[in-house]
Amino acid sequence: PPDHEMPLDCEMIGVLGAITGVLGSIQATEAIKLIVGSAESSTGKLLIYNGSNQSFTTLPVAKDPSCPTCGLGAR
């Protein structure tokens, strides 16, 4: 059993392989949606996945005006 004084984070206890598969599948689906021009993409949203209870939460994320990729000066 882990020491109760140690923090239980991914660095210490690892990541369940199935979770990386779930998240990788979601990322692949998003890439396909962008390629085919799907009406709804997850651009501008943060998807939070809770593997303990199999729930998802989506939060809006604002663009950073000083970001070279998505900000005012982006191409």
N, CA, C and O atoms as CSV, one atom per row, in Angstrom:
chain,resi,resn,atom,element,x,y,z
A,1,PRO,N,N,0.827,-1.205,0.000
A,1,PRO,CA,C,0.000,0.000,0.000
A,1,PRO,C,C,0.859,1.253,0.000
A,1,PRO,O,O,1.943,1.260,0.584
A,2,PRO,N,N,0.385,2.324,-0.655
A,2,PRO,CA,C,1.176,3.556,-0.675
A,2,PRO,C,C,1.246,4.204,0.700
A,2,PRO,O,O,0.360,4.042,1.539
A,3,ASP,N,N,2.319,4.935,0.894
A,3,ASP,CA,C,2.494,5.708,2.122
A,3,ASP,C,C,1.432,6.803,2.139
A,3,ASP,O,O,1.301,7.537,1.159
A,4,HIS,N,N,0.681,6.931,3.210
A,4,HIS,CA,C,-0.413,7.898,3.282
A,4,HIS,C,C,0.067,9.338,3.305
A,4,HIS,O,O,-0.727,10.256,3.099
A,5,GLU,N,N,1.352,9.552,3.551
A,5,GLU,CA,C,1.879,10.906,3.549
A,5,GLU,C,C,2.324,11.347,2.165
A,5,GLU,O,O,2.561,12.534,1.943
A,6,MET,N,N,2.442,10.404,1.224
A,6,MET,CA,C,2.841,10.747,-0.135
A,6,MET,C,C,1.619,11.200,-0.932
A,6,MET,O,O,0.538,10.631,-0.781
A,7,PRO,N,N,1.783,12.224,-1.784
A,7,PRO,CA,C,0.653,12.641,-2.627
A,7,PRO,C,C,0.361,11.569,-3.673
A,7,PRO,O,O,1.285,10.986,-4.240
A,8,LEU,N,N,-0.904,11.310,-3.925
A,8,LEU,CA,C,-1.284,10.324,-4.941
A,8,LEU,C,C,-1.572,11.058,-6.245
A,8,LEU,O,O,-2.714,11.418,-6.529
A,9,ASP,N,N,-0.519,11.273,-7.035
A,9,ASP,CA,C,-0.687,11.916,-8.327
A,9,ASP,C,C,-0.166,10.994,-9.427
A,9,ASP,O,O,0.394,9.935,-9.142
A,10,CYS,N,N,-0.348,11.389,-10.658
A,10,CYS,CA,C,0.030,10.540,-11.788
A,10,CYS,C,C,1.521,10.225,-11.810
A,10,CYS,O,O,1.923,9.143,-12.237
A,11,GLU,N,N,2.338,11.164,-11.353
A,11,GLU,CA,C,3.776,10.942,-11.343
A,11,GLU,C,C,4.152,9.815,-10.384
A,11,GLU,O,O,5.078,9.048,-10.649
A,12,MET,N,N,3.430,9.721,-9.269
A,12,MET,CA,C,3.761,8.729,-8.256
A,12,MET,C,C,3.107,7.371,-8.505
A,12,MET,O,O,3.737,6.338,-8.279
A,13,ILE,N,N,1.853,7.355,-8.967
A,13,ILE,CA,C,1.140,6.081,-9.077
A,13,ILE,C,C,0.877,5.650,-10.516
A,13,ILE,O,O,0.362,4.555,-10.742
A,14,GLY,N,N,1.221,6.492,-11.494
A,14,GLY,CA,C,1.048,6.126,-12.889
A,14,GLY,C,C,-0.331,6.507,-13.423
A,14,GLY,O,O,-1.144,7.123,-12.734
A,15,VAL,N,N,-0.560,6.118,-14.674
A,15,VAL,CA,C,-1.821,6.408,-15.349
A,15,VAL,C,C,-2.391,5.086,-15.848
A,15,VAL,O,O,-1.677,4.277,-16.439
A,16,LEU,N,N,-3.666,4.877,-15.608
A,16,LEU,CA,C,-4.326,3.671,-16.086
A,16,LEU,C,C,-4.347,3.675,-17.607
A,16,LEU,O,O,-4.814,4.637,-18.216
A,17,GLY,N,N,-3.850,2.617,-18.226
A,17,GLY,CA,C,-3.745,2.546,-19.684
A,17,GLY,C,C,-5.051,2.765,-20.406
A,17,GLY,O,O,-5.064,3.367,-21.480
A,18,ALA,N,N,-6.144,2.295,-19.852
A,18,ALA,CA,C,-7.437,2.454,-20.517
A,18,ALA,C,C,-7.829,3.925,-20.625
A,18,ALA,O,O,-8.484,4.319,-21.589
A,19,ILE,N,N,-7.439,4.730,-19.659
A,19,ILE,CA,C,-7.769,6.159,-19.702
A,19,ILE,C,C,-7.049,6.829,-20.867
A,19,ILE,O,O,-7.634,7.673,-21.547
A,20,THR,N,N,-5.800,6.470,-21.107
A,20,THR,CA,C,-5.089,7.065,-22.230
A,20,THR,C,C,-5.747,6.667,-23.547
A,20,THR,O,O,-5.748,7.451,-24.495
A,21,GLY,N,N,-6.307,5.460,-23.620
A,21,GLY,CA,C,-7.035,5.032,-24.815
A,21,GLY,C,C,-8.305,5.828,-25.028
A,21,GLY,O,O,-8.607,6.231,-26.151
A,22,VAL,N,N,-9.044,6.057,-23.968
A,22,VAL,CA,C,-10.288,6.845,-24.058
A,22,VAL,C,C,-9.972,8.256,-24.530
A,22,VAL,O,O,-10.614,8.757,-25.454
A,23,LEU,N,N,-8.997,8.900,-23.913
A,23,LEU,CA,C,-8.666,10.275,-24.273
A,23,LEU,C,C,-8.055,10.360,-25.669
A,23,LEU,O,O,-8.307,11.324,-26.392
A,24,GLY,N,N,-7.267,9.379,-26.052
A,24,GLY,CA,C,-6.712,9.351,-27.405
A,24,GLY,C,C,-7.811,9.214,-28.453
A,24,GLY,O,O,-7.738,9.839,-29.511
A,25,SER,N,N,-8.822,8.406,-28.172
A,25,SER,CA,C,-9.956,8.258,-29.089
A,25,SER,C,C,-10.722,9.570,-29.229
A,25,SER,O,O,-11.153,9.929,-30.325
A,26,ILE,N,N,-10.889,10.276,-28.130
A,26,ILE,CA,C,-11.574,11.569,-28.178
A,26,ILE,C,C,-10.764,12.561,-29.020
A,26,ILE,O,O,-11.334,13.300,-29.822
A,27,GLN,N,N,-9.446,12.579,-28.842
A,27,GLN,CA,C,-8.604,13.486,-29.619
A,27,GLN,C,C,-8.662,13.144,-31.106
A,27,GLN,O,O,-8.717,14.043,-31.945
A,28,ALA,N,N,-8.650,11.858,-31.439
A,28,ALA,CA,C,-8.738,11.451,-32.840
A,28,ALA,C,C,-10.072,11.872,-33.442
A,28,ALA,O,O,-10.119,12.328,-34.585
A,29,THR,N,N,-11.149,11.725,-32.687
A,29,THR,CA,C,-12.467,12.143,-33.171
A,29,THR,C,C,-12.497,13.640,-33.429
A,29,THR,O,O,-13.063,14.079,-34.430
A,30,GLU,N,N,-11.899,14.434,-32.546
A,30,GLU,CA,C,-11.856,15.881,-32.736
A,30,GLU,C,C,-11.063,16.241,-33.982
A,30,GLU,O,O,-11.457,17.140,-34.725
A,31,ALA,N,N,-9.952,15.554,-34.224
A,31,ALA,CA,C,-9.151,15.819,-35.425
A,31,ALA,C,C,-9.959,15.509,-36.685
A,31,ALA,O,O,-9.922,16.277,-37.646
A,32,ILE,N,N,-10.683,14.399,-36.689
A,32,ILE,CA,C,-11.511,14.039,-37.852
A,32,ILE,C,C,-12.604,15.080,-38.064
A,32,ILE,O,O,-12.883,15.460,-39.201
A,33,LYS,N,N,-13.225,15.543,-36.982
A,33,LYS,CA,C,-14.267,16.565,-37.096
A,33,LYS,C,C,-13.720,17.839,-37.734
A,33,LYS,O,O,-14.406,18.467,-38.540
A,34,LEU,N,N,-12.494,18.228,-37.383
A,34,LEU,CA,C,-11.888,19.420,-37.981
A,34,LEU,C,C,-11.567,19.198,-39.460
A,34,LEU,O,O,-11.767,20.095,-40.279
A,35,ILE,N,N,-11.073,18.011,-39.803
A,35,ILE,CA,C,-10.708,17.701,-41.188
A,35,ILE,C,C,-11.931,17.707,-42.102
A,35,ILE,O,O,-11.879,18.255,-43.204
A,36,VAL,N,N,-13.025,17.104,-41.653
A,36,VAL,CA,C,-14.225,17.008,-42.502
A,36,VAL,C,C,-15.129,18.230,-42.382
A,36,VAL,O,O,-16.145,18.309,-43.072
A,37,GLY,N,N,-14.781,19.182,-41.522
A,37,GLY,CA,C,-15.571,20.393,-41.388
A,37,GLY,C,C,-16.887,20.184,-40.673
A,37,GLY,O,O,-17.901,20.775,-41.044
A,38,SER,N,N,-16.879,19.360,-39.666
A,38,SER,CA,C,-18.084,19.118,-38.881
A,38,SER,C,C,-18.604,20.424,-38.290
A,38,SER,O,O,-17.827,21.325,-37.971
A,39,ALA,N,N,-19.900,20.518,-38.150
A,39,ALA,CA,C,-20.530,21.744,-37.661
A,39,ALA,C,C,-20.104,22.090,-36.244
A,39,ALA,O,O,-19.993,23.271,-35.912
A,40,GLU,N,N,-19.864,21.108,-35.410
A,40,GLU,CA,C,-19.533,21.374,-34.004
A,40,GLU,C,C,-18.184,20.766,-33.658
A,40,GLU,O,O,-18.007,19.550,-33.736
A,41,SER,N,N,-17.232,21.611,-33.276
A,41,SER,CA,C,-15.953,21.110,-32.782
A,41,SER,C,C,-15.792,21.569,-31.340
A,41,SER,O,O,-16.620,22.321,-30.826
A,42,SER,N,N,-14.748,21.124,-30.702
A,42,SER,CA,C,-14.504,21.490,-29.310
A,42,SER,C,C,-13.527,22.644,-29.188
A,42,SER,O,O,-12.963,22.870,-28.117
A,43,THR,N,N,-13.321,23.377,-30.277
A,43,THR,CA,C,-12.435,24.529,-30.241
A,43,THR,C,C,-12.969,25.548,-29.239
A,43,THR,O,O,-14.155,25.878,-29.244
A,44,GLY,N,N,-12.085,26.037,-28.385
A,44,GLY,CA,C,-12.479,27.015,-27.381
A,44,GLY,C,C,-13.115,26.396,-26.149
A,44,GLY,O,O,-13.731,27.097,-25.345
A,45,LYS,N,N,-12.969,25.075,-25.996
A,45,LYS,CA,C,-13.546,24.384,-24.842
A,45,LYS,C,C,-12.483,23.506,-24.188
A,45,LYS,O,O,-11.589,22.993,-24.860
A,46,LEU,N,N,-12.590,23.343,-22.893
A,46,LEU,CA,C,-11.717,22.450,-22.140
A,46,LEU,C,C,-12.559,21.283,-21.660
A,46,LEU,O,O,-13.542,21.474,-20.944
A,47,LEU,N,N,-12.178,20.076,-22.053
A,47,LEU,CA,C,-12.894,18.872,-21.641
A,47,LEU,C,C,-12.160,18.258,-20.454
A,47,LEU,O,O,-10.976,17.936,-20.547
A,48,ILE,N,N,-12.861,18.099,-19.350
A,48,ILE,CA,C,-12.296,17.488,-18.144
A,48,ILE,C,C,-12.930,16.115,-17.982
A,48,ILE,O,O,-14.154,15.985,-17.959
A,49,TYR,N,N,-12.094,15.097,-17.869
A,49,TYR,CA,C,-12.567,13.713,-17.747
A,49,TYR,C,C,-12.264,13.197,-16.352
A,49,TYR,O,O,-11.120,13.261,-15.902
A,50,ASN,N,N,-13.277,12.687,-15.665
A,50,ASN,CA,C,-13.110,12.078,-14.351
A,50,ASN,C,C,-13.241,10.567,-14.533
A,50,ASN,O,O,-14.345,10.046,-14.689
A,51,GLY,N,N,-12.118,9.879,-14.512
A,51,GLY,CA,C,-12.123,8.441,-14.723
A,51,GLY,C,C,-12.726,7.667,-13.557
A,51,GLY,O,O,-13.108,6.509,-13.728
A,52,SER,N,N,-12.819,8.271,-12.385
A,52,SER,CA,C,-13.380,7.580,-11.223
A,52,SER,C,C,-14.863,7.289,-11.382
A,52,SER,O,O,-15.348,6.230,-10.984
A,53,ASN,N,N,-15.577,8.245,-11.971
A,53,ASN,CA,C,-17.018,8.026,-12.132
A,53,ASN,C,C,-17.484,8.142,-13.590
A,53,ASN,O,O,-18.679,8.247,-13.864
A,54,GLN,N,N,-16.513,8.122,-14.523
A,54,GLN,CA,C,-16.827,8.149,-15.956
A,54,GLN,C,C,-17.654,9.369,-16.348
A,54,GLN,O,O,-18.621,9.244,-17.100
A,55,SER,N,N,-17.282,10.550,-15.845
A,55,SER,CA,C,-18.033,11.758,-16.179
A,55,SER,C,C,-17.138,12.749,-16.918
A,55,SER,O,O,-15.917,12.748,-16.763
A,56,PHE,N,N,-17.776,13.592,-17.722
A,56,PHE,CA,C,-17.094,14.632,-18.467
A,56,PHE,C,C,-17.673,15.982,-18.068
A,56,PHE,O,O,-18.871,16.096,-17.805
A,57,THR,N,N,-16.830,16.994,-18.023
A,57,THR,CA,C,-17.257,18.370,-17.795
A,57,THR,C,C,-16.604,19.214,-18.882
A,57,THR,O,O,-15.413,19.058,-19.153
A,58,THR,N,N,-17.362,20.098,-19.503
A,58,THR,CA,C,-16.827,20.979,-20.530
A,58,THR,C,C,-16.914,22.415,-20.051
A,58,THR,O,O,-17.968,22.873,-19.611
A,59,LEU,N,N,-15.784,23.126,-20.140
A,59,LEU,CA,C,-15.716,24.524,-19.735
A,59,LEU,C,C,-15.272,25.374,-20.921
A,59,LEU,O,O,-14.422,24.943,-21.701
A,60,PRO,N,N,-15.830,26.571,-21.070
A,60,PRO,CA,C,-15.358,27.459,-22.136
A,60,PRO,C,C,-13.991,28.028,-21.779
A,60,PRO,O,O,-13.699,28.286,-20.611
A,61,VAL,N,N,-13.158,28.222,-22.795
A,61,VAL,CA,C,-11.830,28.796,-22.604
A,61,VAL,C,C,-11.702,29.987,-23.557
A,61,VAL,O,O,-11.863,29.844,-24.769
A,62,ALA,N,N,-11.416,31.140,-23.003
A,62,ALA,CA,C,-11.270,32.346,-23.818
A,62,ALA,C,C,-9.892,32.375,-24.473
A,62,ALA,O,O,-8.917,31.860,-23.926
A,63,LYS,N,N,-9.832,32.989,-25.657
A,63,LYS,CA,C,-8.549,33.164,-26.326
A,63,LYS,C,C,-7.717,34.185,-25.565
A,63,LYS,O,O,-8.249,35.138,-24.995
A,64,ASP,N,N,-6.418,33.976,-25.564
A,64,ASP,CA,C,-5.484,34.914,-24.951
A,64,ASP,C,C,-5.028,35.875,-26.042
A,64,ASP,O,O,-4.378,35.446,-26.995
A,65,PRO,N,N,-5.349,37.159,-25.932
A,65,PRO,CA,C,-4.985,38.108,-26.989
A,65,PRO,C,C,-3.483,38.157,-27.283
A,65,PRO,O,O,-3.092,38.500,-28.399
A,66,SER,N,N,-2.640,37.820,-26.310
A,66,SER,CA,C,-1.193,37.866,-26.533
A,66,SER,C,C,-0.620,36.535,-27.036
A,66,SER,O,O,0.586,36.426,-27.254
A,67,CYS,N,N,-1.471,35.529,-27.219
A,67,CYS,CA,C,-1.004,34.218,-27.694
A,67,CYS,C,C,-0.660,34.293,-29.182
A,67,CYS,O,O,-1.476,34.770,-29.971
A,68,PRO,N,N,0.538,33.832,-29.590
A,68,PRO,CA,C,0.912,33.896,-31.006
A,68,PRO,C,C,0.111,32.916,-31.878
A,68,PRO,O,O,0.062,33.084,-33.096
A,69,THR,N,N,-0.509,31.909,-31.280
A,69,THR,CA,C,-1.269,30.922,-32.043
A,69,THR,C,C,-2.728,31.305,-32.217
A,69,THR,O,O,-3.275,31.171,-33.312
A,70,CYS,N,N,-3.370,31.783,-31.148
A,70,CYS,CA,C,-4.801,32.064,-31.232
A,70,CYS,C,C,-5.168,33.517,-30.973
A,70,CYS,O,O,-6.337,33.887,-31.087
A,71,GLY,N,N,-4.190,34.343,-30.628
A,71,GLY,CA,C,-4.463,35.729,-30.244
A,71,GLY,C,C,-4.679,36.662,-31.417
A,71,GLY,O,O,-4.889,36.227,-32.550
A,72,LEU,N,N,-4.623,37.941,-31.131
A,72,LEU,CA,C,-4.916,38.965,-32.127
A,72,LEU,C,C,-3.974,38.941,-33.320
A,72,LEU,O,O,-4.385,39.230,-34.444
A,73,GLY,N,N,-2.701,38.595,-33.082
A,73,GLY,CA,C,-1.727,38.572,-34.180
A,73,GLY,C,C,-1.619,37.236,-34.896
A,73,GLY,O,O,-0.743,37.068,-35.745
A,74,ALA,N,N,-2.480,36.288,-34.580
A,74,ALA,CA,C,-2.399,34.949,-35.201
A,74,ALA,C,C,-2.793,35.016,-36.662
A,74,ALA,O,O,-3.585,35.861,-37.080
A,75,ARG,N,N,-2.222,34.106,-37.422
A,75,ARG,CA,C,-2.553,34.030,-38.851
A,75,ARG,C,C,-3.682,33.073,-39.083
A,75,ARG,O,O,-4.101,32.876,-40.224
